[in-house]
Amino acid sequence: MQQLSAQDASFVYLETPHTPMHIGSVGIYDPSTAPGGFVRFKDILRFVGERLGGARSFRQRLVRVPFDLDHPYWIEDPEFDIEYHVRHIALPKPGDWRQLCIQVARLHSRPMDLTKPLWEFTIIEGLDNIDGLPPGCFALMSKVHHAAIDGMSGVEMSAAVHDLDAAMTTPEKQDGWKPDDMPKVADLLARSYVNNLIQPMRIMETIGRSLPGMGRLATSVGKGDVSIRNARPAPKTPFNGKVSAHRVWDAVPFKLADIRAIKDQVEGATVNDVILAIVGGGLRQYLKAKDLLPKETLTAMAPISVRGEGEKAALGNLVSAMVVGLGTTVEDPLERLRFVHDEAVNSKALTGAVGARTLTDYSQLMPSALAGLAARLYTRVGAANAHAPAFNCVVTNVPGSRVPLYFAGARMVAMYGTGPVFDGMGLINTIYSYGPTIAISFTSDRDAMPDPGAYADALRGSFNALKAITERLTPPPVEQNDNKPAAKAGSRRKNNG
């Protein structure tokens, strides 16, 4: 058995019928590359079954300690059934993009069964009328509970079910998986007793590690090297109250080359800065059209992976976070990018002064029973409506493959992300890159965003404004004049002496 960390367990405690805490992806595939030019559902079942040994999350389930006296444990599920986890549906005709968005939102809004391994794959057929895609494509929508993976370990899980070619070669590594017996209640209670005895020592150790970082932070603030301006509460928006049980989803792809060209307009700017500036411009346009744009800048929480080189395949979450201003008060798109870049540099310095890993370790300090009770009370009393938010939305970046990937022989043609929303945080923007494309996918509460198409259009408008400035400021390439007349032979001889 392996116990969940406090950070992983918090996603279990936050789970309610209207706030399911899973993340996921929507991959779109062209089956014409598969052997025979098509993919059957039984082929997919066999393909996934042969690759279950590639990620531990596939066959591990939660076991909760009675009364949540301690954090839950992972065990190898003795009742694992792959046909429960891999499902199959189809869009009605005409099978367009809006229908896919609605279906993804419906599937994403449904909580997972916490007594089974915390993942689901749904094959969605009938994508026959989507611009840019060949008819006959299918989507693979994945759902994995946030307690099991973060964005980086999710990439590892995705790698287990994707190949670099269409051959569908069976993995050479033998699958030596064995199920566990269900633990006895007395054993779980005994473990919780021991863990609670050593908790004070963990607290002292974490505080001791954080003191040098606190000293560095105080020095940096005193010198003016770091500002704590983003430590103040964020302005209230429709995305920062109690959420409903219903979701909306959409995605907007961009060419990665265009994003890189935009970042070059501001010295030191990164691709992430450009994405944050696009989100800031999109939120500005969307909220201004509704006369709901606050006078203060909106902020985004951006997760930071603290996963070490030897922890890439580790289960669960190893993330910290920084808060970045989105420049929603700045009208000029290029000035907004400069604003976001400065905010990101400051936030990284602030996090670095304390230590991102140390901030993550602080999540271990709250007793498990108290953490679970606090999460449930926060939701039940609607506390999100009674205080200013710490940030307005989440923008999380998941790096994808630069080379084509294949699922059951079908070539992936697009990849998008999904994420959880919960009370106080009703909008998450998931950034996923694949090949020459980078996409902003967003998940929101349907009550907070009843018109997701309008926000998608606002993101496109924000990007187009930055691209237009980039094209205006970028000098045209110097043309080579291949028709220039050759010099006379005599003059060449003369010049060469």
Secondary structure per residue as TSV (DSSP state, phi and psi in degrees):
chain	resnum	aa	ss	phi	psi
A	1	M	-	360.0	143.9
A	2	Q	E	-125.3	127.4
A	3	Q	E	-83.2	143.1
A	4	L	-	-69.8	146.4
A	5	S	-	-71.8	167.6
A	6	A	H	-62.2	-37.2
A	7	Q	H	-65.1	-44.0
A	8	D	H	-64.2	-44.0
A	9	A	H	-63.9	-29.1
A	10	S	H	-60.7	-31.8
A	11	F	H	-70.9	-27.1
A	12	V	H	-71.6	-43.2
A	13	Y	H	-67.0	-32.1
A	14	L	T	-76.0	-13.4
A	15	E	-	-66.6	125.0
A	16	T	B	-137.2	169.5
A	17	P	T	-57.4	-26.2
A	18	H	T	-107.0	1.3
A	19	T	B	-132.9	68.4
A	20	P	-	-65.5	137.5
A	21	M	-	-108.1	52.9
A	22	H	E	-111.9	154.4
A	23	I	E	-113.2	178.2
A	24	G	E	177.0	-165.0
A	25	S	E	-150.7	162.6
A	26	V	E	-129.0	101.8
A	27	G	E	-98.2	140.8
A	28	I	E	-116.1	133.9
A	29	Y	E	-129.8	145.5
A	30	D	E	-102.3	109.1
A	31	P	G	-73.9	-6.5
A	32	S	G	-65.3	-18.0
A	33	T	G	-85.1	-11.8
A	34	A	S	-73.0	156.3
A	35	P	G	-54.5	125.4
A	36	G	G	87.0	-9.6
A	37	G	G	82.3	10.9
A	38	F	-	-152.9	164.4
A	39	V	-	-129.4	125.9
A	40	R	-	-95.9	155.4
A	41	F	H	-62.2	-35.7
A	42	K	H	-67.8	-27.8
A	43	D	H	-65.5	-39.6
A	44	I	H	-67.3	-42.8
A	45	L	H	-58.1	-45.1
A	46	R	H	-67.2	-41.7
A	47	F	H	-60.1	-49.2
A	48	V	H	-66.2	-41.2
A	49	G	H	-59.7	-34.7
A	50	E	T	-74.1	-12.2
A	51	R	T	-116.7	13.1
A	52	L	G	-63.7	-26.7
A	53	G	G	-73.2	-6.3
A	54	G	G	-78.7	-12.5
A	55	A	-	-149.7	133.4
A	56	R	G	-65.9	-29.5
A	57	S	G	-62.6	-22.3
A	58	F	G	-62.1	-36.0
A	59	R	G	-124.9	19.7
A	60	Q	E	-105.0	137.1
A	61	R	E	-123.3	162.6
A	62	L	E	-81.6	144.7
A	63	V	E	-127.6	117.8
A	64	R	-	-91.8	143.5
A	65	V	-	-76.9	138.8
A	66	P	G	-52.1	135.2
A	67	F	G	61.9	15.7
A	68	D	G	52.7	39.4
A	69	L	S	-69.4	-17.3
A	70	D	S	-150.0	166.7
A	71	H	-	-67.9	151.0
A	72	P	-	-65.7	173.6
A	73	Y	E	-124.3	155.2
A	74	W	E	-97.0	134.9
A	75	I	E	-131.3	159.3
A	76	E	E	-75.2	118.0
A	77	D	-	-65.9	117.5
A	78	P	T	-73.3	-9.0
A	79	E	T	-116.5	26.8
A	80	F	-	-62.2	134.6
A	81	D	-	-139.4	110.0
A	82	I	H	-63.4	-29.7
A	83	E	H	-71.0	-17.1
A	84	Y	H	-72.7	-33.8
A	85	H	H	-91.6	-21.1
A	86	V	E	-113.2	115.9
A	87	R	E	-120.9	173.8
A	88	H	E	-149.4	121.9
A	89	I	E	-139.2	176.0
A	90	A	E	-142.5	145.9
A	91	L	-	-76.1	144.7
A	92	P	-	-70.8	159.9
A	93	K	T	-65.3	142.0
A	94	P	T	-90.9	-2.2
A	95	G	-	71.9	52.6
A	96	D	B	-98.3	-179.5
A	97	W	H	-64.5	-40.4
A	98	R	H	-63.0	-40.1
A	99	Q	H	-62.8	-39.9
A	100	L	H	-63.7	-43.6
A	101	C	H	-59.9	-43.5
A	102	I	H	-64.6	-42.4
A	103	Q	H	-66.6	-41.2
A	104	V	H	-61.5	-43.3
A	105	A	H	-62.5	-40.7
A	106	R	H	-64.5	-46.2
A	107	L	H	-64.9	-39.4
A	108	H	H	-68.2	-28.5
A	109	S	H	-75.4	-13.7
A	110	R	S	-86.5	126.7
A	111	P	-	-64.0	156.0
A	112	M	-	-91.5	159.2
A	113	D	-	-80.2	111.0
A	114	L	T	-74.2	-2.6
A	115	T	T	-95.0	4.7
A	116	K	S	-125.6	165.3
A	117	P	-	-51.4	136.7
A	118	L	S	-90.9	61.5
A	119	W	E	-151.9	152.8
A	120	E	E	-145.2	138.3
A	121	F	E	-114.2	129.8
A	122	T	E	-121.6	118.1
A	123	I	E	-83.5	125.0
A	124	I	E	-114.4	108.8
A	125	E	E	-91.9	172.6
A	126	G	E	88.2	23.1
A	127	L	E	-83.3	77.1
A	128	D	-	-105.4	-6.7
A	129	N	B	-139.4	49.9
A	130	I	-	-115.8	125.0
A	131	D	T	-54.8	133.8
A	132	G	T	86.5	-6.3
A	133	L	S	-114.6	140.9
A	134	P	-	-70.0	144.8
A	135	P	T	-57.6	147.8
A	136	G	T	94.4	0.9
A	137	C	E	-67.4	158.6
A	138	F	E	-131.5	158.3
A	139	A	E	-110.3	147.9
A	140	L	E	-114.7	109.5
A	141	M	E	-98.3	122.4
A	142	S	E	-107.0	145.8
A	143	K	E	-130.2	125.8
A	144	V	E	-136.1	130.9
A	145	H	E	-64.4	140.7
A	146	H	T	-64.4	-19.8
A	147	A	T	-66.2	-24.5
A	148	A	T	-92.4	-33.2
A	149	I	B	-143.9	156.0
A	150	D	-	-109.6	-173.2
A	151	G	H	-60.3	-40.3
A	152	M	H	-71.7	-45.5
A	153	S	H	-70.9	-21.9
A	154	G	H	-66.8	-33.4
A	155	V	H	-62.7	-38.6
A	156	E	H	-63.8	-39.1
A	157	M	H	-66.8	-40.3
A	158	S	H	-63.2	-37.0
A	159	A	H	-62.6	-27.4
A	160	A	H	-66.4	-27.1
A	161	V	T	-112.8	19.8
A	162	H	-	-128.8	144.4
A	163	D	B	-112.1	167.5
A	164	L	S	-93.5	-1.1
A	165	D	S	-148.7	177.7
A	166	A	S	-92.7	8.9
A	167	A	S	-75.0	-19.4
A	168	M	-	57.0	45.4
A	169	T	-	-67.8	130.4
A	170	T	-	-66.1	133.8
A	171	P	-	-56.4	139.3
A	172	E	S	-75.8	-30.8
A	173	K	S	-67.1	129.5
A	174	Q	-	-72.0	139.8
A	175	D	-	-90.3	102.1
A	176	G	-	-95.4	31.9
A	177	W	-	-67.9	140.3
A	178	K	-	-134.3	135.8
A	179	P	-	-72.9	155.5
A	180	D	-	-97.1	160.4
A	181	D	-	-81.4	148.7
A	182	M	-	-65.1	130.2
A	183	P	-	-68.7	152.0
A	184	K	-	-82.0	149.2
A	185	V	H	-58.0	-40.3
A	186	A	H	-62.0	-37.6
A	187	D	H	-66.7	-40.4
A	188	L	H	-64.7	-41.1
A	189	L	H	-67.5	-37.3
A	190	A	H	-64.8	-41.1
A	191	R	H	-63.2	-41.3
A	192	S	H	-65.4	-34.0
A	193	Y	H	-63.8	-46.3
A	194	V	H	-64.5	-44.4
A	195	N	H	-61.8	-38.9
A	196	N	H	-70.1	-27.3
A	197	L	H	-68.5	-36.2
A	198	I	H	-92.7	-1.0
A	199	Q	H	-58.1	-42.6
A	200	P	H	-57.3	-36.4
A	201	M	H	-67.0	-37.1
A	202	R	H	-63.4	-39.3
A	203	I	H	-63.0	-46.6
A	204	M	H	-64.1	-38.4
A	205	E	H	-64.0	-43.8
A	206	T	H	-66.8	-42.1
A	207	I	H	-62.9	-41.0
A	208	G	H	-61.4	-40.2
A	209	R	H	-69.8	-26.8
A	210	S	H	-85.4	-19.1
A	211	L	H	-60.6	-45.0
A	212	P	H	-59.8	-39.0
A	213	G	H	-64.3	-40.6
A	214	M	H	-62.6	-37.8
A	215	G	H	-64.9	-43.5
A	216	R	H	-62.3	-39.5
A	217	L	H	-63.0	-45.8
A	218	A	H	-61.4	-40.2
A	219	T	H	-65.2	-44.3
A	220	S	H	-64.0	-41.1
A	221	V	H	-65.9	-41.4
A	222	G	H	-62.6	-35.8
A	223	K	H	-80.3	-12.2
A	224	G	T	84.8	8.2
A	225	D	S	-72.5	-27.6
A	226	V	S	-131.8	137.5
A	227	S	-	-106.6	144.9
A	228	I	-	-106.0	29.2
A	229	R	G	-63.5	-32.3
A	230	N	G	-82.3	3.3
A	231	A	G	-77.2	-13.6
A	232	R	S	-78.7	159.3
A	233	P	-	-61.8	153.5
A	234	A	-	-85.3	160.1
A	235	P	-	-69.3	157.7
A	236	K	-	-80.1	137.1
A	237	T	-	-136.0	171.7
A	238	P	T	-61.6	-15.1
A	239	F	T	-89.0	2.4
A	240	N	S	-120.0	36.9
A	241	G	S	-123.3	-161.1
A	242	K	-	-70.5	135.5
A	243	V	-	-98.7	159.2
A	244	S	-	-91.5	-172.5
A	245	A	S	-90.1	2.9
A	246	H	-	-112.5	148.1
A	247	R	E	-126.6	159.2
A	248	V	E	-126.4	154.7
A	249	W	E	-148.4	145.4
A	250	D	E	-161.0	170.9
A	251	A	E	-150.3	146.0
A	252	V	E	-130.6	113.8
A	253	P	E	-89.2	151.3
A	254	F	E	-135.1	159.0
A	255	K	E	-77.9	128.0
A	256	L	H	-60.6	-33.7
A	257	A	H	-61.6	-37.5
A	258	D	H	-66.7	-40.9
A	259	I	H	-62.6	-41.7
A	260	R	H	-67.3	-36.4
A	261	A	H	-65.1	-37.5
A	262	I	H	-66.0	-43.4
A	263	K	H	-62.6	-28.1
A	264	D	T	-69.7	-10.6
A	265	Q	T	-78.0	-15.9
A	266	V	S	-124.6	121.0
A	267	E	T	-59.8	127.9
A	268	G	T	85.6	-8.5
A	269	A	-	-67.6	154.4
A	270	T	-	-118.2	169.7
A	271	V	H	-58.1	-41.3
A	272	N	H	-60.1	-39.3
A	273	D	H	-61.1	-42.1
A	274	V	H	-63.1	-44.2
A	275	I	H	-61.3	-43.6
A	276	L	H	-62.7	-38.6
A	277	A	H	-67.0	-37.2
A	278	I	H	-64.4	-43.9
A	279	V	H	-62.3	-42.4
A	280	G	H	-60.5	-43.7
A	281	G	H	-66.3	-37.8
A	282	G	H	-64.2	-44.0
A	283	L	H	-66.4	-37.7
A	284	R	H	-59.9	-49.0
A	285	Q	H	-65.9	-43.1
A	286	Y	H	-65.1	-46.7
A	287	L	H	-75.9	-32.6
A	288	K	H	-65.2	-36.6
A	289	A	H	-63.8	-24.6
A	290	K	T	-99.8	4.1
A	291	D	T	59.4	39.9
A	292	L	-	-124.1	15.2
A	293	L	-	-78.8	119.2
A	294	P	-	-67.1	158.9
A	295	K	S	-75.4	-24.4
A	296	E	S	-94.1	153.9
A	297	T	-	-66.7	140.1
A	298	L	-	-72.0	154.8
A	299	T	E	-125.0	155.4
A	300	A	E	-124.5	141.9
A	301	M	E	-89.9	125.4
A	302	A	E	-115.6	111.1
A	303	P	E	-62.3	146.6
A	304	I	E	-122.2	124.4
A	305	S	E	-73.9	131.3
A	306	V	-	-112.2	23.4
A	307	R	-	-73.7	120.5
A	308	G	-	-75.3	172.4
A	309	E	G	-60.5	-35.0
A	310	G	G	-88.3	6.3
A	311	E	G	-116.2	14.2
A	312	K	T	-63.2	-33.1
A	313	A	T	-97.2	5.8
A	314	A	-	-68.6	146.2
A	315	L	S	-73.3	151.8
A	316	G	B	87.9	-162.2
A	317	N	-	-108.5	131.1
A	318	L	-	-131.4	73.9
A	319	V	E	-135.5	148.6
A	320	S	E	-116.2	-161.3
A	321	A	E	-157.8	156.0
A	322	M	E	-131.5	154.6
A	323	V	E	-111.0	127.8
A	324	V	E	-125.8	133.2
A	325	G	E	-70.4	138.5
A	326	L	-	-97.2	-2.1
A	327	G	-	66.7	33.5
A	328	T	T	-70.7	-10.0
A	329	T	T	-91.0	-4.7
A	330	V	-	-99.6	121.6
A	331	E	-	-78.2	-42.4
A	332	D	S	-72.4	124.5
A	333	P	H	-60.5	-40.8
A	334	L	H	-70.7	-38.2
A	335	E	H	-64.8	-34.0
A	336	R	H	-64.6	-40.6
A	337	L	H	-62.7	-42.1
A	338	R	H	-61.8	-42.1
A	339	F	H	-60.5	-48.1
A	340	V	H	-62.9	-41.3
A	341	H	H	-60.5	-46.0
A	342	D	H	-62.3	-40.7
A	343	E	H	-62.9	-42.7
A	344	A	H	-65.8	-41.8
A	345	V	H	-61.2	-44.0
A	346	N	H	-65.0	-43.0
A	347	S	H	-66.7	-38.2
A	348	K	H	-64.4	-40.2
A	349	A	H	-65.2	-39.1
A	350	L	H	-64.1	-45.6
A	351	T	H	-67.1	-40.0
A	352	G	H	-67.0	-31.5
A	353	A	H	-63.5	-41.9
A	354	V	H	-81.1	-38.3
A	355	G	-	106.7	112.9
A	356	A	H	-60.0	-39.3
A	357	R	H	-67.0	-35.8
A	358	T	H	-64.7	-41.1
A	359	L	H	-61.7	-36.9
A	360	T	H	-65.1	-40.2
A	361	D	H	-63.4	-25.6
A	362	Y	G	-64.6	-22.4
A	363	S	G	-66.7	-15.6
A	364	Q	G	-80.4	-10.2
A	365	L	S	-81.1	-24.9
A	366	M	S	-79.5	130.1
A	367	P	-	-56.5	144.0
A	368	S	H	-61.7	-43.6
A	369	A	H	-62.5	-40.3
A	370	L	H	-68.7	-39.1
A	371	A	H	-62.1	-45.4
A	372	G	H	-63.7	-42.9
A	373	L	H	-64.4	-42.4
A	374	A	H	-63.2	-41.8
A	375	A	H	-63.9	-42.9
A	376	R	H	-68.9	-40.2
A	377	L	H	-66.6	-39.5
A	378	Y	H	-56.8	-41.4
A	379	T	H	-74.0	-45.1
A	380	R	H	-69.2	-33.4
A	381	V	T	-92.3	0.7
A	382	G	T	64.9	38.8
A	383	A	G	-63.4	-23.1
A	384	A	G	-61.4	-25.9
A	385	N	G	-81.9	-7.7
A	386	A	G	-106.1	-0.3
A	387	H	S	-142.7	161.7
A	388	A	-	-72.0	141.9
A	389	P	-	-73.4	152.4
A	390	A	S	-73.9	-29.5
A	391	F	-	-157.7	166.8
A	392	N	S	-96.8	-29.4
A	393	C	E	-157.5	176.3
A	394	V	E	-115.2	138.5
A	395	V	E	-126.4	109.3
A	396	T	E	-120.2	133.6
A	397	N	E	-107.0	122.9
A	398	V	E	-114.5	111.9
A	399	P	-	-71.3	135.3
A	400	G	-	-113.1	-172.4
A	401	S	-	-77.9	144.6
A	402	R	S	-91.9	-11.7
A	403	V	S	-113.0	156.5
A	404	P	-	-61.6	141.8
A	405	L	-	-116.5	156.5
A	406	Y	E	-132.6	137.7
A	407	F	E	-122.2	117.1
A	408	A	T	52.4	35.9
A	409	G	T	87.1	-12.8
A	410	A	E	-88.7	133.1
A	411	R	E	-79.3	131.3
A	412	M	E	-69.6	128.8
A	413	V	E	-110.5	-14.5
A	414	A	E	-161.2	151.7
A	415	M	E	-142.4	131.3
A	416	Y	E	-131.5	169.3
A	417	G	E	-121.4	159.3
A	418	T	E	-129.1	158.9
A	419	G	-	-151.8	166.5
A	420	P	-	-85.0	148.3
A	421	V	-	-121.5	154.4
A	422	F	B	-153.2	174.4
A	423	D	T	-55.2	126.9
A	424	G	T	93.5	-15.0
A	425	M	B	-145.2	89.5
A	426	G	-	-102.2	16.5
A	427	L	E	-148.4	123.6
A	428	I	E	-126.7	129.6
A	429	N	E	-105.7	115.4
A	430	T	E	-102.6	123.4
A	431	I	E	-101.3	123.4
A	432	Y	E	-131.7	126.0
A	433	S	E	-105.4	141.4
A	434	Y	E	-151.9	121.0
A	435	G	T	58.5	-131.7
A	436	P	T	-86.3	9.8
A	437	T	E	-120.1	146.5
A	438	I	E	-131.2	134.1
A	439	A	E	-125.2	142.7
A	440	I	E	-100.2	110.7
A	441	S	E	-104.4	142.1
A	442	F	E	-133.4	143.3
A	443	T	E	-120.8	133.6
A	444	S	E	-144.6	165.1
A	445	D	E	-72.7	133.5
A	446	R	T	-64.7	-31.9
A	447	D	T	-69.1	-36.4
A	448	A	T	-77.0	-31.9
A	449	M	-	-134.4	81.3
A	450	P	S	-74.6	-10.0
A	451	D	-	-127.2	69.4
A	452	P	H	-59.6	-28.7
A	453	G	H	-61.5	-32.3
A	454	A	H	-68.8	-38.9
A	455	Y	H	-69.4	-38.6
A	456	A	H	-60.2	-42.6
A	457	D	H	-64.7	-36.4
A	458	A	H	-66.3	-37.5
A	459	L	H	-64.7	-41.7
A	460	R	H	-62.5	-42.6
A	461	G	H	-63.1	-39.9
A	462	S	H	-63.7	-43.7
A	463	F	H	-63.9	-45.6
A	464	N	H	-61.6	-35.0
A	465	A	H	-66.4	-41.9
A	466	L	H	-67.1	-40.0
A	467	K	H	-64.8	-40.0
A	468	A	H	-62.6	-41.2
A	469	I	H	-64.9	-42.3
A	470	T	H	-60.3	-44.4
A	471	E	H	-65.6	-33.0
A	472	R	H	-72.7	-35.0
A	473	L	H	-88.9	-18.1
A	474	T	S	-82.5	122.4
A	475	P	-	-67.0	144.6
A	476	P	-	-66.8	150.0
A	477	P	-	-64.4	145.9
A	478	V	-	-72.1	124.0
A	479	E	-	-82.6	137.4
A	480	Q	-	-86.8	126.5
A	481	N	-	-91.0	93.2
A	482	D	T	-73.4	-11.5
A	483	N	T	-96.0	11.3
A	484	K	-	-64.0	129.0
A	485	P	-	-64.1	141.2
A	486	A	-	-69.9	148.9
A	487	A	-	-67.9	150.7
A	488	K	-	-66.5	146.8
A	489	A	H	-58.3	-38.2
A	490	G	H	-65.4	-42.7
A	491	S	H	-66.1	-32.7
A	492	R	H	-64.1	-41.9
A	493	R	H	-64.3	-38.6
A	494	K	H	-65.8	-42.1
A	495	N	H	-68.9	-29.0
A	496	N	T	-86.5	2.4
A	497	G	-	83.3	360.0
